[in-house]
Amino acid sequence: MSATVWWRRILGREPRQAAPSQEVVLPGAGPTRIAHSVDCLGASCPRPQLLAMKVMSRMADGEVVEVHCDSAAAVESFPALALTLVSTHLATVRDGYAWRVYLRKGL
């Protein structure tokens, strides 16, 4: 990935939205439909949390957001962020060198 693409992704581009029919099987939650996907690869705290908050502010209750992140510090803060946003942290799944964090809006 070129530096220009990376900076455009981190500094100004809207988070990508997942395909409407995308489903994943989460440990403990089973098959889950993903409404939105946020690509935060290369971003450090607090950028992943801010992007997740921005997307979740536009979501309906019950919808799930997937945050793809490679910052360990950011990943550790998502369960607390979910409580702050009155949401549910469904799972954090290791994906190679990164993680995928799943949050459901609402309890």
C-alpha positions in Angstrom: 0.0 0.0 0.0 1.4 3.4 -1.0 1.9 6.2 1.5 -0.7 8.3 -0.3 -3.4 5.6 -0.1 -2.6 5.0 3.6 -2.9 8.7 4.5 -6.1 9.1 2.5 -7.5 6.1 4.4 -6.5 7.3 7.8 -7.1 11.0 7.5 -10.1 11.7 5.4 -11.9 8.8 3.9 -15.2 7.6 5.2 -15.2 4.1 6.8 -16.0 1.3 4.4 -19.4 -0.3 4.6 -19.6 -4.0 4.5 -21.8 -5.8 2.0 -25.3 -6.0 3.4 -25.5 -9.8 3.4 -22.0 -10.4 5.0 -22.2 -12.8 7.9 -19.6 -14.1 10.2 -19.7 -16.8 12.8 -18.6 -15.4 16.2 -17.5 -17.5 19.1 -20.3 -17.4 21.7 -22.7 -15.4 19.4 -23.1 -17.7 16.4 -23.9 -16.4 12.9 -24.0 -12.6 12.9 -24.9 -10.2 10.1 -22.4 -7.3 9.8 -24.0 -4.0 8.9 -20.9 -1.8 8.8 -17.2 -2.5 8.6 -14.5 0.0 9.6 -10.9 -0.5 8.3 -8.5 1.0 10.8 -5.3 -0.8 9.7 -2.3 1.4 10.4 -4.2 3.7 12.7 -3.3 4.2 16.4 -5.3 5.3 19.4 -7.7 7.1 19.4 -8.4 7.0 15.7 -10.0 3.4 15.7 -12.3 4.3 18.6 -13.3 7.6 17.0 -14.2 6.0 13.7 -16.2 3.3 15.5 -18.1 5.9 17.4 -18.8 7.9 14.2 -20.2 4.8 12.5 -22.2 3.7 15.5 -23.8 7.1 15.8 -25.5 6.4 12.4 -26.5 2.8 13.1 -29.8 1.5 14.3 -30.1 -0.5 17.5 -29.2 -4.1 17.1 -26.8 -3.6 14.1 -23.3 -4.9 14.3 -20.1 -3.1 13.3 -16.8 -4.8 12.5 -13.6 -2.9 13.3 -10.4 -4.3 11.6 -7.5 -2.9 13.6 -3.8 -3.7 14.1 -3.2 -1.6 17.1 -3.1 -3.7 20.3 -3.8 -0.7 22.5 -6.8 0.3 20.5 -8.2 -3.3 20.6 -7.9 -3.5 24.4 -10.0 -0.4 24.8 -13.1 -1.5 22.7 -14.9 -3.4 25.5 -14.8 -0.3 27.7 -15.9 1.8 24.7 -18.8 -0.5 24.2 -20.0 0.1 27.7 -19.6 3.8 27.3 -21.7 3.8 24.2 -24.4 1.5 25.8 -23.5 -1.2 23.3 -22.3 -4.8 23.5 -18.8 -6.1 22.8 -19.6 -9.4 21.0 -16.1 -10.7 20.3 -12.5 -9.9 19.4 -11.0 -12.3 16.9 -7.3 -12.5 15.9 -6.9 -12.2 12.1 -3.3 -12.8 11.2 -1.3 -9.7 12.3 -4.5 -7.8 13.2 -7.8 -8.2 15.1 -11.5 -7.9 14.2 -13.6 -6.4 16.9 -17.4 -6.8 16.8 -19.7 -4.4 18.5 -23.5 -4.4 18.6 -25.3 -1.1 19.1 -27.6 -1.3 22.2 -27.7 -3.9 24.9 
